[in-house]
Amino acid sequence: MFARHCRECVSQYIPDIPNTPNTPLPPPPSNHPGHHPSLPGRYRTRISLRPASERQATPGSCPSQVSSSIRELTTPAAFNALAESTLVRAQLLTERILRANQSRCELFKVVKNLDRLSDLLAPTTATEKLCEYMNVLNTHILRTVLHDPEVVQSLSQEALQTALIFWRDFEKSAIKLPPEQRKQFVSLSSEILTLGHEFVTQASAPRSPAIIEPSELEGLKDEGMGARLRRQAWSTQRSLLVYPGSHQAYMIMTSAPNESPRQKLYMAAHTSSQRQIECLERLLHARAELARLVGWDSYAGMTLNDKMAKTPENVRQFLDTSLERTTIYARNALHTLRLRKQSHLNTQTLPIIQAWDRSFYCPPEPPEPPIPLPSLSLGRVFMGLSRLFKHLYGISLRPVQVASGEVWHSDVHKLEVVDENAGVIGWIYADLFARNGKSCGAAHYTVRCSRRTDDDDENGDLTVGGTEEFIIPSRSFEAIKRQKLRGMHGEYQLPLVVLLTLFHEMGHAMHSMIGRTEYHNVAGTRCATDFVELPSILMEYFLNSPKVLSLFEAGGSSILSQTGNHHEDPLGTSFQTQFGHLYGYGATYYSYLFDRAIASHVWRNVFSAEPLNRDLGEKYKAEILRYGGGKDPWEMLGALLDAPHLQVGDKEAMREVGRWRVEDGPISERH
């Protein structure tokens, strides 16, 4: 049964595999000429390859030397040396993969070795040419593997998912295109990268100031900064230059009764140069052209193929259904704002709410916690989070001292993530405070993914004569990352993440820690874009619960006791050029709303009544977090919610998610 499932699954992505179980598989395509090329670069003339098992043991593998290799990573040159050592190992591992069809045994190890190769290259400065070289050659071996029914049947669900991820990546890299079209693909890809960087840079660039006259500031409701700004204006009798995004701009948008300064600031913030608009349009055209080049109707179709949504049409099903459900609430909210504006202006008819009116007539207020909280020092926050994870998962956070030179700034705090059964399962570096030169915004960086390492079969790796000493730094660095976990069979590379903000990103961090898979390509947050935000958004709901917030006390005890608006964007404004996510989240930004709907449903139906229930936490960990990207998200969600009909993951499933009510929760900038 599993073999049939594997073949049916694989046949979706490799068209020439028949879907009929009893039809013999066609022979795999013949390998291209030069199937065993020499290694690139300076080792090209020194091919004397043999398995490591035939070599004598080399010095340098003992723990003391491993430790010293890390202590030596104190200069950029040392990191470059490690990268070069790792690249040589990657080239040798590539050659082993390419020779896999010479040995039946090696074919069964291809997926594992491709995952190892990906893990090796992840932290290095591998050139685009080297990655392209490896992709082109490895595609032929992967095709052979996925055409072999015995090999496919032997793959676990996680291994099969990893193999399909590689295959999709190879296909998206235009491996099968003729040379001329391949050259065009590389050119378009380079153009998209360049345009994307330019677009994001322009989107975050400071905008020109708005010129505000002193008379326009009459009646400012703000008695702090507003009063100082009025005094400055009247004392100098000069126009004020107010920059969009500044504290002064925020104060004016929320406090100025006069519409004029608010309109000026809105226009200043949303006015773009012709160059910015052209940059975005060129980016969109290049994406569309690249998608058509590799056989897709649209860039969205290409991007969504391996997401939960699967197609642009399914995304529209979700968005349209969500819009139908929320339209009445939006109309009621707009009507309330129009009544407020009518009362303020004393008009006979309901005025139109303009884009610059929202913050004045409905000023954002700092969210009040549902219970009184003590002053939240960083230590108290870590304590509360640790208590929450202890209740849910049997996991705690333990602050540890950093070694000299281990972190990049004195503000960075290191936490060990400790499972009550397995011991230390990973590390979190929290870089939470603003400072000059540090990027702003929220972020969770996965520096290192989890994967199983005791079955790497390094003795089967190839070597080049004279390179044994050269690859010792890379092997030593790899050995340090590996640990045995109590109660678990095998040896694992443990995850390491960096957080720039806490609560939302801590949901990502727990996904990285608990999603301990055998393959690093599906570990933790390495899952579908429209699924990855579920754990992080769900984390926000926990932190809006009185029972959970009581954990942040020192003692940990509970202290529970009619008409449309018809607004149009003003001429000359272009919101789209300010929205940098159009590059990083091309065709997938719906994911935040989609995952918020799912997170709200999970919170309401699983956790809201008993947010500290260990059995519920264990179920969520077992059905969602532990798989990372190694299982279909719809299957995980259906199992968690006891809703098998969702596991189909079709347009009706998307429509159902669109019907789910989104509970109020803290909303902030997220990544």
C-alpha positions in Angstrom: 0.0 0.0 0.0 2.8 2.4 0.9 4.6 1.6 -2.3 1.6 2.4 -4.3 1.2 5.7 -2.4 4.8 6.5 -3.0 4.5 5.9 -6.7 1.3 7.9 -7.0 2.9 10.7 -5.1 6.1 10.7 -7.2 4.2 10.5 -10.5 2.6 13.9 -9.8 6.0 15.5 -10.1 7.8 13.3 -12.7 5.3 13.0 -15.6 6.7 10.0 -17.3 6.1 7.7 -14.4 2.8 5.8 -15.0 0.2 6.1 -12.3 -1.1 2.5 -12.8 0.4 0.3 -10.1 0.9 -2.8 -12.4 2.5 -0.9 -15.3 6.2 -1.5 -15.4 8.3 1.6 -15.0 10.1 2.9 -18.1 13.8 3.0 -18.0 15.3 6.1 -16.6 16.7 8.6 -19.1 20.3 8.0 -20.2 22.8 10.0 -18.4 24.3 13.0 -20.2 27.8 12.8 -21.5 30.5 13.5 -19.0 28.5 11.9 -16.2 31.6 11.7 -14.0 33.3 15.0 -14.5 36.3 16.1 -12.6 35.9 18.2 -9.6 35.8 21.9 -10.4 38.5 24.3 -9.4 42.0 23.5 -8.3 41.3 19.8 -7.6 40.3 19.1 -11.2 43.6 17.6 -12.1 44.0 15.5 -9.0 41.3 12.9 -9.3 42.4 9.8 -7.3 39.1 9.0 -5.6 38.5 6.2 -3.2 36.1 5.5 -0.3 37.1 6.8 3.1 36.8 3.2 4.4 39.9 2.4 2.4 41.9 5.2 3.9 43.9 5.1 7.1 42.4 7.1 10.0 43.7 10.6 10.0 44.6 12.6 13.1 42.4 15.4 14.3 39.2 13.7 15.2 39.6 13.6 19.0 37.5 15.8 21.2 40.3 18.1 22.2 41.3 18.9 18.7 37.6 19.4 17.7 37.2 21.9 20.5 40.3 23.8 19.5 39.1 24.0 15.9 36.1 26.1 17.2 38.3 28.2 19.4 40.3 29.1 16.3 37.2 30.6 14.6 38.1 34.1 15.8 38.9 35.9 12.6 37.2 36.3 9.2 40.1 34.4 7.6 39.4 31.4 9.9 35.8 31.3 8.8 36.9 31.5 5.1 39.3 28.6 5.7 36.5 26.5 7.2 34.2 27.4 4.3 36.9 26.3 1.8 37.4 23.1 3.7 33.6 22.5 3.6 33.3 23.2 -0.1 35.9 20.6 -0.9 34.0 18.0 1.2 30.8 19.1 -0.7 32.5 18.5 -4.0 33.7 15.1 -2.9 30.2 14.2 -1.7 28.8 15.3 -5.0 31.1 13.0 -6.8 29.9 10.1 -4.5 26.3 10.9 -5.4 27.1 11.0 -9.1 28.6 7.5 -8.8 25.6 6.1 -7.0 24.2 4.3 -10.1 27.4 2.1 -10.1 26.2 0.5 -6.8 22.8 -0.7 -5.9 23.5 0.0 -2.3 24.5 3.6 -3.0 21.2 4.4 -4.8 19.4 3.8 -1.5 21.6 6.5 0.1 21.2 9.2 -2.5 18.4 11.1 -0.7 20.3 11.1 2.6 23.5 12.2 0.8 21.7 15.0 -1.0 20.4 16.2 2.3 23.9 16.1 3.8 25.2 18.0 0.8 22.5 20.7 1.3 23.4 20.9 5.0 27.1 21.3 4.1 26.5 24.1 1.7 24.0 26.0 3.8 26.5 28.0 5.9 29.2 28.3 3.3 29.9 31.0 0.7 29.4 28.5 -2.2 29.4 30.2 -5.5 26.3 30.2 -7.8 28.4 28.3 -10.4 29.3 25.5 -7.9 25.6 25.2 -6.8 24.5 25.1 -10.4 27.1 22.5 -11.2 25.8 20.3 -8.4 22.2 20.8 -9.2 22.6 19.9 -12.9 24.5 16.7 -12.1 22.5 15.6 -9.1 19.2 15.9 -11.0 20.1 12.9 -13.2 20.8 10.7 -10.2 17.7 11.8 -8.4 15.6 11.0 -11.5 17.2 7.5 -11.5 16.3 7.1 -7.8 12.7 8.2 -8.2 12.3 5.9 -11.2 13.3 2.9 -9.1 10.3 1.3 -7.4 12.4 -0.6 -4.9 14.2 2.5 -3.8 11.0 4.6 -3.7 9.3 1.9 -1.6 12.2 1.9 0.9 11.9 5.7 1.5 10.1 6.8 4.7 7.4 9.5 4.4 10.0 12.1 5.5 12.6 10.8 3.0 10.1 10.9 0.2 9.1 14.4 1.1 12.7 15.4 1.1 13.3 13.8 -2.3 10.3 15.6 -3.8 11.6 18.9 -2.4 14.9 18.4 -4.1 13.1 17.5 -7.3 10.9 20.6 -7.3 13.9 22.8 -6.6 15.8 21.2 -9.5 12.9 21.7 -11.8 12.5 25.3 -10.7 16.2 25.8 -11.5 15.3 25.0 -15.2 17.7 22.0 -15.3 15.8 20.4 -18.2 15.9 23.5 -20.5 18.2 23.6 -23.6 21.3 25.7 -23.2 19.9 28.9 -24.7 16.8 28.9 -22.6 18.9 27.9 -19.5 21.1 30.9 -20.2 17.9 33.1 -20.4 16.7 31.5 -17.1 20.0 32.4 -15.3 19.8 36.0 -16.7 16.2 36.4 -15.5 17.0 35.0 -12.1 19.9 37.4 -11.7 17.6 40.3 -12.9 15.0 39.3 -10.3 17.5 39.3 -7.5 18.9 42.7 -8.5 15.4 44.2 -8.9 14.2 42.7 -5.7 17.1 44.1 -3.7 16.6 47.5 -5.3 12.8 47.4 -4.6 13.3 46.4 -0.9 15.9 49.1 -0.5 13.7 51.8 -2.0 10.7 50.6 0.0 12.5 51.1 3.3 14.3 54.3 2.3 13.3 57.5 4.2 10.6 59.6 2.5 10.8 63.3 1.9 9.3 65.4 4.7 5.9 67.0 4.7 5.9 70.8 5.1 3.5 71.6 8.0 2.5 75.2 8.7 2.1 76.4 12.3 -1.6 77.2 11.8 -2.3 73.6 10.9 -1.3 72.4 14.3 -4.0 74.2 16.2 -6.0 72.0 18.6 -3.5 69.1 18.8 -4.8 66.7 21.4 -1.4 65.5 22.4 -0.3 67.4 25.5 3.3 66.2 25.5 5.1 66.2 22.1 2.1 68.0 20.5 2.4 71.0 22.9 6.2 71.2 22.3 5.7 71.1 18.6 3.1 73.9 18.7 5.4 76.0 20.8 8.3 75.4 18.4 6.1 76.4 15.5 4.7 79.6 17.0 8.1 80.7 18.4 9.9 80.3 15.1 7.0 81.2 12.8 8.5 78.8 10.3 7.2 75.8 8.5 8.0 72.5 10.2 9.6 69.6 8.2 8.0 66.4 9.5 9.3 63.1 8.2 6.9 60.2 7.6 7.4 57.4 10.1 8.8 59.7 12.8 7.3 60.1 16.3 6.1 63.6 15.3 4.3 62.2 12.3 2.6 59.5 14.4 1.5 62.1 16.9 0.1 64.4 14.2 -1.8 61.5 12.5 -3.5 60.5 15.8 -3.9 64.0 17.3 -4.4 66.7 14.7 -8.1 67.8 14.4 -7.1 69.7 11.2 -7.2 67.3 8.2 -4.6 69.1 6.2 -1.4 68.1 8.1 -2.6 64.5 8.2 -3.3 64.5 4.5 0.2 66.0 3.8 1.9 63.3 5.9 0.0 60.5 4.3 0.8 61.8 0.8 4.5 62.2 1.7 4.6 58.6 3.1 2.9 57.1 0.0 4.3 59.1 -2.9 6.8 57.2 -5.0 9.2 58.1 -7.8 8.7 56.9 -11.3 11.8 54.8 -10.8 10.3 52.9 -7.9 7.1 52.1 -9.8 9.1 51.0 -12.8 11.3 48.8 -10.6 8.3 47.0 -9.2 6.7 46.6 -12.6 10.0 45.2 -14.1 10.2 42.8 -11.2 6.7 41.5 -11.8 7.3 41.2 -15.6 10.6 39.3 -15.0 8.9 36.9 -12.6 6.1 36.2 -15.1 8.6 35.6 -17.9 10.7 33.2 -15.8 7.6 31.3 -14.8 6.5 30.9 -18.4 10.0 29.9 -19.4 9.8 26.8 -17.1 6.3 25.9 -18.2 4.0 27.7 -15.8 1.1 30.0 -16.7 2.1 32.5 -13.9 4.6 33.1 -11.2 1.9 32.5 -8.6 1.1 29.1 -10.1 4.8 28.2 -10.0 5.2 29.4 -6.4 2.1 27.9 -4.9 2.5 24.4 -6.4 4.1 23.0 -3.3 2.2 25.2 -0.8 -1.0 24.3 1.1 -3.0 26.4 -1.3 -1.6 24.6 -4.4 -3.1 27.0 -6.9 -3.9 30.8 -7.2 -7.6 29.8 -7.7 -7.6 28.1 -4.3 -6.1 31.2 -2.7 -8.9 33.2 -4.2 -11.4 30.8 -2.7 -10.0 31.4 0.7 -9.7 35.2 0.3 -13.2 35.6 -1.2 -14.8 33.5 1.5 -13.0 35.4 4.2 -14.1 38.7 2.6 -17.7 37.6 2.5 -17.6 36.8 6.2 -15.9 40.0 7.2 -17.5 42.6 4.9 -20.4 43.3 7.2 -18.0 44.0 10.1 -15.9 46.3 7.9 -18.9 48.3 6.8 -20.1 48.7 10.4 -16.7 49.9 11.4 -16.5 52.4 8.6 -20.0 53.6 9.4 -18.9 54.2 13.0 -15.9 56.2 11.8 -18.1 58.3 9.5 -20.4 59.1 12.4 -17.4 60.3 14.5 -16.2 62.4 11.6 -19.7 63.9 11.1 -19.9 64.8 14.7 -16.4 66.4 14.7 -17.1 68.4 11.5 -20.7 69.1 12.4 -21.9 68.3 8.8 -25.4 67.4 7.7 -24.3 64.4 5.6 -22.0 61.5 6.4 -18.5 62.5 5.2 -16.1 60.1 3.5 -13.4 58.5 5.6 -10.1 59.1 3.9 -6.9 57.1 4.4 -5.4 59.7 6.6 -8.6 59.8 8.9 -8.3 56.3 10.4 -5.8 56.9 13.1 -7.4 60.2 14.2 -11.0 58.9 14.5 -9.9 55.4 15.7 -6.6 56.0 17.3 -4.6 52.9 18.0 -4.3 52.2 21.7 -1.6 50.1 23.4 -3.2 46.7 24.0 -4.1 46.2 27.6 -3.4 42.8 29.1 -6.5 41.0 30.3 -5.0 40.9 33.8 -2.6 43.3 35.7 1.0 42.4 35.1 4.2 43.2 37.1 7.0 45.1 35.4 8.3 42.8 32.8 12.1 42.5 32.9 13.8 40.3 30.4 14.5 37.7 33.0 10.8 37.6 34.1 9.7 37.2 30.5 12.1 34.3 29.9 10.8 32.8 33.2 7.1 33.1 32.1 7.8 31.6 28.6 9.8 28.8 30.2 6.9 28.0 32.5 4.5 28.0 29.6 6.6 25.6 27.6 7.1 23.4 30.7 3.3 23.1 31.0 2.7 22.3 27.4 5.7 20.3 26.2 7.8 19.5 29.2 10.4 21.9 27.8 12.2 24.7 29.7 14.5 27.6 28.8 17.7 27.9 30.8 19.9 31.0 30.5 23.6 30.2 30.1 26.8 32.2 30.0 28.3 32.9 26.6 32.0 32.2 25.9 34.3 35.0 25.0 33.7 36.0 21.3 30.7 33.7 21.0 28.1 36.5 20.4 28.2 39.6 18.2 27.0 42.1 20.9 26.8 42.3 24.7 23.0 42.6 24.4 22.7 39.0 23.1 21.4 36.4 25.6 21.9 32.7 25.1 19.2 30.2 26.2 19.5 26.4 26.4 16.3 24.6 25.4 15.9 21.6 27.8 13.5 18.7 27.3 12.6 17.0 30.6 13.4 13.6 29.0 15.9 14.2 26.2 18.0 17.0 27.9 19.4 19.9 25.8 17.7 19.9 22.4 18.9 23.2 21.0 20.0 26.8 21.6 18.4 30.2 21.2 20.3 33.5 20.9 18.0 36.4 21.8 19.1 39.8 20.3 16.1 41.8 21.4 17.2 45.5 22.0 17.4 48.3 19.4 20.7 49.8 18.6 22.4 51.7 15.8 23.3 49.6 12.9 20.9 46.7 13.8 18.2 45.9 11.4 14.7 46.7 12.6 11.7 44.5 12.5 10.9 41.0 13.7 12.9 38.0 12.6 13.7 34.3 13.5 16.9 33.2 11.9 17.6 29.4 11.7 21.3 29.3 11.8 21.4 25.5 12.0 18.7 22.9 11.4 18.2 19.7 13.2 19.0 16.4 11.4 20.1 12.8 12.2 23.8 12.3 11.7 24.8 8.8 13.0 23.6 7.2 9.7 25.7 9.6 7.5 28.0 6.8 6.4 31.0 9.2 6.2 33.3 6.2 5.6 31.7 5.9 2.2 32.6 9.4 1.2 35.3 9.9 -1.5 38.5 11.7 -1.1 41.2 13.2 -3.3 44.8 12.4 -2.7 46.4 15.0 -0.5 43.2 16.6 0.8 42.9 14.6 4.0 44.4 17.4 6.2 42.5 20.1 4.3 39.1 18.7 5.1 39.8 18.1 8.9 38.5 21.6 9.9 35.1 20.8 8.3 34.9 17.3 9.7 35.8 18.6 13.2 33.2 21.4 13.0 30.6 18.9 12.0 31.4 16.6 14.9 30.9 19.4 17.5 27.3 19.9 16.4 26.3 16.2 17.0 24.9 14.9 20.2 23.0 11.9 21.5 19.6 12.6 23.1 18.4 10.7 26.1 15.6 8.3 25.2 16.2 8.7 21.5 17.9 6.3 19.1 20.7 7.8 17.1 22.7 10.9 17.1 21.4 14.4 16.0 22.7 17.7 14.9 20.8 20.1 17.2 19.2 23.4 16.1 20.5 26.8 16.7 18.3 29.9 16.1 18.5 33.7 16.6 15.5 35.8 17.6 15.2 39.6 17.1 11.8 39.8 18.9 10.2 37.5 21.4 6.6 36.3 21.5 5.7 35.7 17.9 9.2 34.5 17.0 9.3 32.2 20.0 6.6 30.2 18.3 9.0 29.7 15.4 11.8 28.9 17.7 9.8 26.1 19.4 8.9 24.7 15.9 12.7 24.6 15.2 13.4 22.9 18.5 10.7 20.3 18.4 10.7 19.6 14.7 13.7 17.3 15.1 13.6 15.3 11.8 16.2 13.0 10.2 16.5 15.3 7.2 17.5 18.9 7.6 15.5 20.0 4.6 12.3 19.3 6.4 13.4 20.3 10.0 11.4 22.7 12.0 10.3 25.8 10.1 11.4 24.3 6.8 7.9 23.7 5.7 5.3 25.3 3.4 5.2 29.1 3.6 1.5 29.1 4.2 1.9 26.7 7.1 5.0 28.0 8.8 3.2 31.0 10.5 0.7 28.7 12.4 3.0 28.0 15.4 4.1 31.7 15.7 0.6 33.2 15.4 -0.8 30.6 17.8 1.8 31.7 20.3 0.2 35.2 20.3 -3.1 33.7 21.4 -1.4 32.0 24.3 0.0 35.3 25.4 -3.5 36.9 25.4 -4.8 34.3 27.9 -5.1 35.3 31.6 -4.1 31.8 32.7 -0.9 32.0 30.7 -0.1 35.6 31.7 -0.3 34.6 35.4 2.8 32.5 34.7 4.8 35.8 34.5 4.2 36.5 38.2 7.1 35.8 40.4 5.0 33.2 42.3 3.3 31.9 39.2 -0.1 31.9 40.9 -3.3 32.8 38.9 -4.7 36.3 39.4 -7.9 35.6 37.3 -10.4 37.1 39.2 -25.7 51.4 6.3 -23.9 53.0 3.4 -20.5 52.4 1.7 -17.5 54.7 2.2 -16.4 54.9 -1.5 -12.9 55.9 -0.5 -10.3 55.9 -3.3 -6.5 56.2 -2.9 -5.5 59.8 -3.6 -3.9 60.5 -6.9 -0.1 60.4 -6.8 0.1 57.8 -4.1 1.4 54.3 -4.6 1.1 52.1 -1.5 2.5 49.1 -3.4 6.0 50.6 -3.6 6.2 50.9 0.2 5.4 47.2 0.7 8.7 45.4 0.7 7.0 42.0 1.3 6.0 42.0 -2.4 9.5 40.7 -3.0 10.2 38.3 -0.2 6.6 37.0 -0.1 5.8 37.1 -3.8 2.4 35.4 -4.3 2.4 34.1 -0.7 1.6 37.1 1.5 -1.9 35.6 2.0 -0.1 33.2 4.3 -0.4 35.5 7.4 -4.1 35.9 7.1 -4.5 32.2 6.2 -2.4 31.0 9.2 -4.1 33.5 11.5 -7.5 31.9 10.6 -6.1 28.5 11.3 -4.3 29.6 14.6 -7.5 31.2 15.8 -9.5 28.1 15.1 -6.9 25.9 16.8 -6.9 28.2 19.8 -10.7 28.3 20.1 -11.2 24.6 19.6 -8.1 23.1 21.2 -6.5 25.4 23.8 -8.7 28.3 24.9 -10.4 26.5 27.8 -7.3 24.8 29.1 -4.2 26.6 27.7 -1.8 24.9 30.1 -3.1 21.4 29.6 -0.2 19.0 29.0 -2.2 16.4 27.1 -3.3 19.1 24.6 0.3 20.4 24.3 1.6 16.9 23.7 -1.1 16.4 21.0 -0.1 19.6 19.3 3.6 18.7 19.5 2.9 15.2 18.2 0.6 16.2 15.3 2.1 19.5 14.2 5.5 20.6 15.6 7.5 17.4 15.4 7.1 16.8 11.7 8.5 20.1 10.5 8.0 20.0 6.8 8.1 16.2 6.6 4.4 15.6 6.3 1.5 17.2 4.4 0.3 20.2 6.4 -3.3 19.4 5.6 -2.9 15.9 7.1 -1.3 17.4 10.2 -4.1 19.9 10.6 -6.8 17.3 10.1 -5.3 15.1 12.7 -5.0 17.9 15.3 -8.6 19.0 14.8 -10.0 15.5 14.4 -11.3 16.7 11.0 -10.3 14.1 8.3 -12.2 15.9 5.6 -9.6 18.7 5.7 -6.8 16.2 4.8 -7.8 16.4 1.1 -6.5 20.0 1.1 -8.6 21.0 -1.9 -10.5 24.2 -2.8 -13.3 23.3 -0.4 -10.8 23.0 2.4 -9.4 26.5 1.5 -13.0 27.8 1.5 -13.7 26.2 5.0 -10.6 28.0 6.4 -11.9 31.2 5.0 -15.2 30.7 6.9 -13.3 30.3 10.2 -13.7 33.3 12.5 -10.5 35.1 13.5 -10.5 35.9 17.2 -9.0 39.2 18.4 -5.3 38.8 19.2 -2.2 41.0 19.3 -1.2 42.0 15.8 2.3 43.2 15.2 5.0 43.1 12.4 6.0 39.5 11.9 8.3 37.4 9.7 
